[in-house]
Amino acid sequence: MNTDNMSILGLTIDYGPFGFLDQFDPGHICNHSDHAGRYAWARQPNVGFWNLHALAQALMPLIGDSDQALATLEIYKSEFADALLSRWRAKLGLATAEDDDRALIDDLLRLMASDRCDFTITFRRLAGFSAAAADSPVRDMFIDRAAFDAWALRYAARLERESSVATERALRMNRVNPMFVLRNHLAEVAIHEAREGDFGEVQRLLKVLERPYDESDAATRDRYAGFPPEWAQSIEVSCSS
């Protein structure tokens, strides 16, 4: 999200293996050279605002009116917040909007951060959530089961208020919560083999990532949708890796 990595359309245009988050940590630093955490996960919205501010400065000779430019930039804050909340609702399978949704989402993220839950797997498993089940795969993601259970009661009540149908909700959630993502260790293995002249893993990985939301056979899930190995935690790369 460096200023030169964001297009005028607001799209990030410099992706790399350094940008992928496994265990959820709001303070996650993608690039090991970002010692101050300026571009940490939770700071991305503010970085986006700064990038637009830099764009406005560059365009000032054409705009001419600094007050107008600043007033226009302020729109970003509310527009971004609303758009982000909408996307979080989609990840939780919520079809309607309520005032307390932000607190429900924030509390889930706090639990995930506290227990270092895998971001991708947690949301994918949440699609199978059932208030009637005493235990579930998503519950197994949390060390503090009591805290998750308390949150799950609120989530179940929220779903009930909008008369959510479990099968329909699961389909919606699985369309926005991928099963397969490019993780650091997957890229590391593919790159290592490619350097040895074997591009087979690169091709297999590309094929899987072409349909990231689709279910697959057990072997493919185990290989590409499982938890990262312990050695993956030691991978350190920069934006030029």
Buried (B, 14 or more C-beta within 10 A) or exposed (E): BBEEBBEEEEEBEEEBBBBBBBBBBEEBBBBEEBEEBBBBBEBBBBBBBBBBBEBBEEEEEEEEEEEEBEEEBEEBEEEBEEEBBEEBBBBBBBBEEEEEBBEBBEBBBBBBBEBEBBBBBBBBBBBBBEEEEEEBBBBEBBEEEEBBEEBBEBBBEBBEEBEBEBEEBBEBBBEBBBBBBBBBBBBBBBBEBBEEEEEEBBEBBEEBBEEBEEEBEEEBBEBBBEEBEEEBEEBEBEBEB
